[in-house]
Each structure stands twice: as structure tokens, then as C-alpha cells.
Amino acid sequence: MIPGLPRKLLAKIVKLEQPRTGALNRRVRGQCRFNFAGKIVARSGDALYRTFVAVKLTILGSGSAGNSAYLETDETRVLVDVGFSARQIRQRLASIGRAPENLTAILITHEHSDHVQGLAGIAEKLNIPVYCNRATQEEIQGQLQARIDYRLFATGGGFEIGDIAVETFSVPHDAQDPVGYLLRTCAVTFGFATDLGHVTTLVMERLRAANVVVLEANHDVKMLQDCLRRPWSLKQRILSRHGHLSNEAAAEAVAEFMSAELRHLYLGHLSRDCNRPDLAFGTVQSRLDKLNATQVQLELTTQNLPCPTLAL
């Protein structure tokens, strides 16, 4: 058994080459090497095994008023958060040729409305399983009063949804029990950390394993401090260690979890009033340049439109 892969992924490994002396259908043993081009290569004796899997990520939208991402593999289709209305979720999925009726599951990071406002209209109506921890489920139930098929997990635990291996980890945010996700497919590993006041050692360790990361870059500190539309109490909340990451904090975090395997970095949850896309992009790109991380493609998410689909 190759460690770290769901059983369904192992079943997808097929033989590419068979040596003259090798036996057919030999079990895969030894080390498994991940290749970012979308394949697993494993050796068993002299036999070489490989699988090609289509994996697609679309950030349907990310910002202070709504967050949702769509991840698709050969067998599984999941949403990470449903922070737009059900109508908006349907429209944004339709823009990439998809429909909520075909979803396998929904993953929820925490109960704030910009992450769950479309949940009742999608999960309840279409009977789609919703994965979250118990504290988050209790808060959602209090808000929505909806009949939802919850699949509860303990924060820090892992589980499988089809051919995706899901790892959960705690993040510091002012919610009941907020989590980030590491989603492992046989092609790529995705990390999601979109609401957190600071980056803990645990968060850095988890994101260091990802090829694609969606990370919060919520505000520019000076713009937040000068904003006349936000009371001081809200500014204090945002700036706290359980609030939101600034552009500079996001850049510092990237330096901490940077690895040779990271290829795509999405900046999410940008504030409409207290940030600008050019500031967020420039701050993080400058840090990437200092790190000589030329392999990393930096992308900005937007509140109003889905990002172009990333196909791997």
C-alpha cells in the first residue's frame, strides 16, 4: 500500500511498461513519486506504473462578501465553502459548464455568512452531504434552520471523499472551530487557508505539503487603519491574532511554507474597502522574487467573477 493515497486512487494506478521478466498485475511496492505534471510514478521491481488524472480547480469567488471554490477530479466534485447565494453558486458553476446537481460533497471551513450563505439552497434542496466539525454544524443550524445531511469530522482528522483524501487542520480565526483543508488527489495537493489572524506552525506545516495554495491576503494595514467606514472595534478584530491576514502577513507566511513543490498561489479574501489588488499582488510577488521562487505562479481572486480554471 502506498502511504497517503486513498484506496480509490491506488485502484487507478495502471501499468505503463512491463519488463520481459515481470508478472502481470504485480502489486505496487516501494516508493511512490509524485510528479506535478499530473501523474504518479511507482516502481515495483522493474515494472513502472503511472496514472494520468484530470484535476481542475476554479475559485468561484473570494472576498469579504463571499467565498467558494470548486474542485473536480475524475470521480469527485466538491465545493469548499458556499459563501454566495444558491442562485450565484449555480450561475458561477454554469459559467464553467458545471451544475450543483452533480456535486459529490461540500466542505465548510467555518460558519460565517460569507462562507455558508448559499448552503441551505444548495445542500438541503439537492441533498448534498456537508462536511464540517460539530461546533461549526451547531452554529450553522442556529443560523439556517435547514435539514442538511451533515458528515461530521474531528478537527485535525482526515477522511476520503471519492478519490480525494481530505486532511483538516485548525486555523486561528474568530469562529467556533475554524479549519483549513489539505486536499490530496493523485495529481496535485491543494491547501486552503482563507480566514486566519496569523499563521501557526501547524498551518505552515500543512501548507508546505501543497502544490496549490489558496491563502488570505485580506487588507493593507494602513488602508484599514485609515478606513472611515469601519469602527475601531471592527478594526481591532480584523488586526487581531484571530482576525485576518494583511498583505505583509501573507507574504511572510509564504516565505515560511515555501517549498520546491509549490506551483500556484492564489491570494483570496481581499477586502473591497481596505485593500487593492495591486497592493496585495505586489507585496507577495516581491517576497516571491526575494525567495527566487520562479516556479510559483501568483494569482489574484476576485469577489465578482470566477477565476480562470486551473487544469492539472
PLY file of the C-alpha trace (Angstrom):
ply
format ascii 1.0
element vertex 312
property float x
property float y
property float z
element edge 311
property int vertex1
property int vertex2
end_header
0.00 0.00 0.00
1.39 3.40 -0.92
1.01 5.66 2.14
-1.07 8.82 1.90
-3.27 7.82 -1.03
-6.97 6.91 -0.90
-7.86 3.36 -1.84
-9.67 4.60 -4.97
-6.53 6.37 -6.11
-4.49 3.21 -5.72
-7.05 1.38 -7.84
-6.47 3.90 -10.63
-2.76 3.08 -10.98
-2.28 1.22 -14.23
0.75 -0.40 -15.78
2.63 1.68 -18.33
5.54 -0.62 -19.01
6.00 -4.30 -18.31
9.53 -5.75 -18.28
10.12 -9.01 -20.04
10.53 -10.94 -16.81
7.79 -9.17 -14.88
4.50 -10.74 -13.91
1.21 -9.19 -14.95
-0.89 -7.41 -12.29
2.04 -7.25 -9.88
1.20 -5.26 -6.73
2.82 -1.83 -6.45
5.50 -1.81 -3.78
8.20 0.59 -2.64
8.31 4.31 -3.00
5.77 6.43 -4.86
6.99 9.59 -6.59
4.59 12.46 -7.24
5.04 14.42 -10.43
3.34 17.82 -10.84
2.54 17.07 -14.47
-0.41 15.07 -13.19
0.85 11.57 -12.64
2.08 9.13 -10.04
5.09 7.08 -10.88
5.76 3.99 -8.79
8.22 1.14 -9.21
7.67 -2.48 -8.28
10.76 -4.43 -9.13
11.42 -3.38 -12.71
7.79 -2.53 -13.51
6.80 1.09 -13.99
3.28 2.25 -13.15
1.65 5.56 -13.99
-1.75 7.19 -13.83
-2.97 10.35 -15.56
-5.82 12.15 -13.82
-7.67 15.32 -14.80
-7.89 17.68 -11.83
-9.49 21.13 -12.07
-9.76 23.99 -9.60
-11.95 27.06 -10.06
-12.14 29.78 -7.42
-15.78 30.77 -7.91
-15.19 33.93 -5.91
-13.36 35.13 -2.83
-13.68 38.27 -0.75
-15.26 39.79 2.32
-18.79 39.19 0.98
-18.48 35.62 -0.29
-16.12 32.68 -0.76
-16.39 29.43 -2.68
-14.05 27.14 -4.64
-14.83 24.19 -6.90
-12.51 21.19 -7.18
-13.04 18.39 -9.67
-11.27 15.07 -10.22
-12.17 12.12 -12.44
-14.67 10.85 -9.87
-15.36 13.63 -7.36
-16.74 17.18 -7.41
-16.63 19.28 -4.25
-17.21 22.84 -3.15
-15.04 24.35 -0.45
-17.47 26.78 1.22
-20.72 28.15 -0.23
-20.45 31.84 0.58
-22.71 33.13 -2.20
-26.42 32.76 -2.71
-27.62 29.49 -4.22
-28.50 31.41 -7.39
-24.98 32.86 -7.62
-23.38 29.46 -7.00
-25.48 27.97 -9.79
-24.61 30.80 -12.18
-20.91 30.63 -11.43
-20.81 26.87 -11.86
-22.76 27.23 -15.12
-20.10 29.65 -16.38
-17.62 26.74 -16.33
-20.11 24.19 -17.64
-20.98 22.62 -14.29
-24.13 22.29 -12.17
-24.66 21.86 -8.41
-26.74 18.72 -9.01
-23.51 16.89 -9.83
-21.69 17.81 -6.63
-20.36 14.96 -4.52
-19.93 16.97 -1.31
-19.48 20.39 0.27
-16.65 21.21 2.68
-17.17 24.06 5.15
-14.30 25.92 6.83
-16.42 27.82 9.39
-19.87 29.24 9.99
-19.52 32.91 8.96
-22.09 34.01 6.41
-19.53 34.76 3.69
-18.79 31.02 3.71
-22.23 29.44 4.20
-24.95 31.78 2.90
-25.86 29.52 -0.04
-25.70 26.28 1.92
-29.42 25.74 2.51
-30.34 26.47 -1.10
-27.75 24.01 -2.42
-27.19 21.29 0.18
-30.73 21.00 1.54
-32.51 21.24 -1.79
-30.19 18.82 -3.59
-29.40 16.58 -0.59
-25.64 17.04 -0.92
-23.53 15.87 2.05
-21.88 18.66 4.02
-18.59 18.01 5.84
-17.72 20.10 8.88
-16.92 19.70 12.57
-19.58 19.60 15.28
-19.10 23.16 16.57
-19.46 24.54 13.06
-22.53 22.39 12.41
-24.23 23.64 15.56
-23.60 27.26 14.60
-24.87 26.71 11.05
-28.00 25.02 12.32
-28.70 28.02 14.53
-28.37 30.35 11.55
-30.13 28.42 8.79
-32.59 26.01 10.41
-32.13 23.76 7.40
-32.36 19.98 7.03
-28.83 19.14 5.92
-27.00 15.83 5.65
-24.01 16.62 7.87
-20.92 14.39 7.85
-19.02 15.39 10.99
-15.28 15.15 11.49
-12.96 15.96 14.37
-10.66 18.87 13.61
-7.23 17.51 12.81
-8.65 14.30 11.41
-8.77 13.01 7.86
-11.23 11.19 5.63
-11.87 10.37 1.99
-14.44 11.73 -0.45
-14.28 9.60 -3.56
-10.74 9.85 -4.89
-9.81 12.88 -2.74
-8.03 12.42 0.59
-9.04 15.25 2.95
-6.88 16.45 5.84
-8.22 19.08 8.24
-6.25 21.45 10.43
-7.13 24.15 12.94
-6.71 27.82 11.98
-6.81 30.88 14.31
-9.97 32.83 13.45
-12.86 34.24 15.46
-15.27 31.39 14.73
-16.28 28.37 16.83
-13.86 25.83 15.37
-12.49 27.08 12.03
-10.43 24.77 9.85
-8.22 24.76 6.81
-8.08 21.89 4.34
-5.41 19.92 2.56
-6.97 18.03 -0.35
-4.80 15.32 -1.87
-5.51 13.98 -5.33
-3.28 11.64 -7.29
-2.10 14.59 -9.39
-1.88 17.56 -7.05
-2.29 18.57 -3.40
-4.36 21.69 -2.65
-4.18 23.78 0.52
-6.95 26.15 1.67
-6.38 28.75 4.41
-8.66 31.70 3.70
-9.58 33.12 7.14
-6.90 33.35 9.82
-5.41 36.03 12.00
-1.89 34.61 11.97
-0.10 31.61 10.53
0.69 28.99 13.14
3.37 26.33 12.93
0.65 23.78 12.21
-0.71 25.82 9.29
2.78 26.24 7.84
3.44 22.50 8.09
0.21 21.65 6.29
0.58 24.23 3.52
4.17 23.21 2.95
2.83 19.94 1.53
0.67 21.64 -1.11
1.31 22.24 -4.81
-1.52 24.79 -4.99
-2.39 27.11 -2.08
-5.33 29.46 -1.59
-4.21 31.95 1.07
-5.84 35.01 2.57
-4.45 38.48 1.85
-7.29 40.47 3.36
-6.09 44.01 3.92
-3.40 46.64 3.70
-2.76 47.73 7.28
-2.62 51.46 6.54
-5.76 51.37 4.42
-7.56 49.54 7.23
-6.37 51.99 9.87
-7.45 54.97 7.73
-10.81 53.48 6.69
-13.70 55.69 7.80
-16.34 53.03 7.10
-15.15 50.66 9.83
-15.47 51.32 13.57
-12.39 50.92 15.72
-13.79 47.75 17.31
-14.01 46.08 13.89
-10.51 47.23 13.00
-9.22 45.69 16.21
-10.98 42.42 15.38
-9.50 42.29 11.87
-5.99 43.12 13.11
-6.11 40.62 15.98
-4.42 37.22 16.00
-7.85 35.68 15.36
-8.85 38.13 12.62
-7.49 38.30 9.08
-4.09 38.28 7.39
-2.70 41.51 5.98
-0.80 41.56 2.69
2.51 41.67 4.54
1.49 38.83 6.88
0.52 36.74 3.86
3.92 37.44 2.27
5.69 36.41 5.47
3.62 33.24 5.62
4.54 32.33 2.06
8.22 32.62 2.98
7.63 30.18 5.84
5.74 27.47 3.94
7.54 27.83 0.62
8.68 24.55 -0.90
10.06 23.41 -4.23
6.71 21.68 -4.86
4.58 24.85 -4.69
3.45 25.87 -8.18
0.33 28.04 -7.85
-0.55 30.56 -5.15
-3.96 32.25 -5.04
-4.50 35.33 -2.88
-8.04 35.32 -1.51
-10.47 37.19 0.71
-9.29 40.65 -0.38
-11.20 43.45 1.34
-13.10 45.73 -1.04
-12.52 48.83 1.12
-9.18 48.16 2.82
-7.07 46.60 0.09
-6.23 46.92 -3.58
-5.35 44.06 -5.91
-2.12 45.75 -6.98
-1.01 46.15 -3.36
-1.74 42.53 -2.46
-0.11 41.20 -5.61
2.92 43.47 -5.36
3.61 42.69 -1.71
3.51 38.92 -2.15
5.24 38.89 -5.55
8.09 40.93 -4.08
8.58 38.27 -1.43
8.47 35.51 -4.04
11.14 37.36 -6.01
13.36 37.59 -2.93
12.91 33.87 -2.41
13.77 33.25 -6.08
10.57 31.21 -6.25
10.32 31.43 -10.01
8.31 28.20 -10.16
5.34 29.82 -8.39
2.53 31.41 -10.41
0.83 34.10 -8.31
-2.89 34.73 -8.94
-5.48 37.11 -7.52
-9.03 36.02 -6.78
-11.97 38.38 -7.19
-15.29 38.84 -5.45
-17.42 39.27 -8.54
-16.20 36.68 -11.04
-14.74 33.17 -11.03
-11.03 32.87 -11.70
-9.93 31.03 -14.83
-10.00 27.29 -14.22
-6.68 25.73 -13.29
-6.41 22.37 -15.06
-3.68 19.98 -13.96
0 1
1 2
2 3
3 4
4 5
5 6
6 7
7 8
8 9
9 10
10 11
11 12
12 13
13 14
14 15
15 16
16 17
17 18
18 19
19 20
20 21
21 22
22 23
23 24
24 25
25 26
26 27
27 28
28 29
29 30
30 31
31 32
32 33
33 34
34 35
35 36
36 37
37 38
38 39
39 40
40 41
41 42
42 43
43 44
44 45
45 46
46 47
47 48
48 49
49 50
50 51
51 52
52 53
53 54
54 55
55 56
56 57
57 58
58 59
59 60
60 61
61 62
62 63
63 64
64 65
65 66
66 67
67 68
68 69
69 70
70 71
71 72
72 73
73 74
74 75
75 76
76 77
77 78
78 79
79 80
80 81
81 82
82 83
83 84
84 85
85 86
86 87
87 88
88 89
89 90
90 91
91 92
92 93
93 94
94 95
95 96
96 97
97 98
98 99
99 100
100 101
101 102
102 103
103 104
104 105
105 106
106 107
107 108
108 109
109 110
110 111
111 112
112 113
113 114
114 115
115 116
116 117
117 118
118 119
119 120
120 121
121 122
122 123
123 124
124 125
125 126
126 127
127 128
128 129
129 130
130 131
131 132
132 133
133 134
134 135
135 136
136 137
137 138
138 139
139 140
140 141
141 142
142 143
143 144
144 145
145 146
146 147
147 148
148 149
149 150
150 151
151 152
152 153
153 154
154 155
155 156
156 157
157 158
158 159
159 160
160 161
161 162
162 163
163 164
164 165
165 166
166 167
167 168
168 169
169 170
170 171
171 172
172 173
173 174
174 175
175 176
176 177
177 178
178 179
179 180
180 181
181 182
182 183
183 184
184 185
185 186
186 187
187 188
188 189
189 190
190 191
191 192
192 193
193 194
194 195
195 196
196 197
197 198
198 199
199 200
200 201
201 202
202 203
203 204
204 205
205 206
206 207
207 208
208 209
209 210
210 211
211 212
212 213
213 214
214 215
215 216
216 217
217 218
218 219
219 220
220 221
221 222
222 223
223 224
224 225
225 226
226 227
227 228
228 229
229 230
230 231
231 232
232 233
233 234
234 235
235 236
236 237
237 238
238 239
239 240
240 241
241 242
242 243
243 244
244 245
245 246
246 247
247 248
248 249
249 250
250 251
251 252
252 253
253 254
254 255
255 256
256 257
257 258
258 259
259 260
260 261
261 262
262 263
263 264
264 265
265 266
266 267
267 268
268 269
269 270
270 271
271 272
272 273
273 274
274 275
275 276
276 277
277 278
278 279
279 280
280 281
281 282
282 283
283 284
284 285
285 286
286 287
287 288
288 289
289 290
290 291
291 292
292 293
293 294
294 295
295 296
296 297
297 298
298 299
299 300
300 301
301 302
302 303
303 304
304 305
305 306
306 307
307 308
308 309
309 310
310 311
